[in-house]
């Protein structure tokens, strides 16, 4: 991530939660309920931001599980820590996950409202499967809306590189990279793709 991108998210951090109207507790619970996450699992929340998923993931995996929440924006992370720093099964790390090694092995890697910001998604997923994902583990690409809503936001920010294709097209693209991607849900309120390593 470039310094200008980091600055962008640092500046947004104080007002992020007030403006994140799509990630309501009900919607987040519904999305996470469709994923292969259960008690005792280890979950990596990449680009955690202000920790939108953190309390729900913490609750799902329980005391025997663990959640690692990573972001490169100090502003975002500081708010996430203020809100959820006391959760015993959660740790927060400042890491540029496209450039730096992530510690640990995980059952599930969450890319929630993150995918359009990846600079090299194929390389990033390959590295995650090689270094951080347990055998049989999964990467989840998810949003609390469809691609039209996401692209409208990014259009307003004049960032064409952030364009998100429809879920079935992105899944086909990921499959062409040699992974096994499947669409879990593609509605106005949900965009969920699971990616597994093809053996």
Steps between C-alpha positions, in 0.01 A plus 500: 500500500631843410548777755219700338266202547605466863442872554157467334388233746663674798300813417177302460542308826324746738179501289516147357254334737243778461511466121512118482123462481498166316677291765211483743524236775219301337661503156846412633357208698314371194813518283722332758233237558544385140872441544694195624597662831442315827616465860872455552604627158772753422385789281709767329313826439702683236432871464299496823459878496319609815426136583158466340516118507707458816233456773300259285801291403614497863160373610482230230844347561462523877768483771671203333529687169703801400454805277791697357391840370745671266507844343766743380312812604602601852191718518267210423683260731499741792122527484463121468721454807303760697178315426611138526846495656370319809381193309721216621499301176586791269833661412562805282803535275619782276625323185503573128374153416586530131861577583577351841485152650195428715558281807289193564287240324128546447185307413332801342636823352247783471523767232196702604454813287869468415539324164486812273794648691736210427777590260590143401208275604624183329844528659353593837269198503780268388720627782222466758432139400871423507589668829191557713209272418459158656430202271136521399482866602318768306526864395169688514435808287191673636308826490174611668359605160520420131773622265287791374495660844875449543586633155283806555702584811830452318375697200436794730858465617612489135687174539444274200757252629260424786233367260329183627353261240185295564563205731479230232746687279747549784466131593577403138800732501632348821448151359707600197787572742496136609289526815158351569253784552125468550226758550324452835260792458444785255209723597439869558608451863772235465800427284681189620764290325694212655844422360680174567832357385449245225691179575 
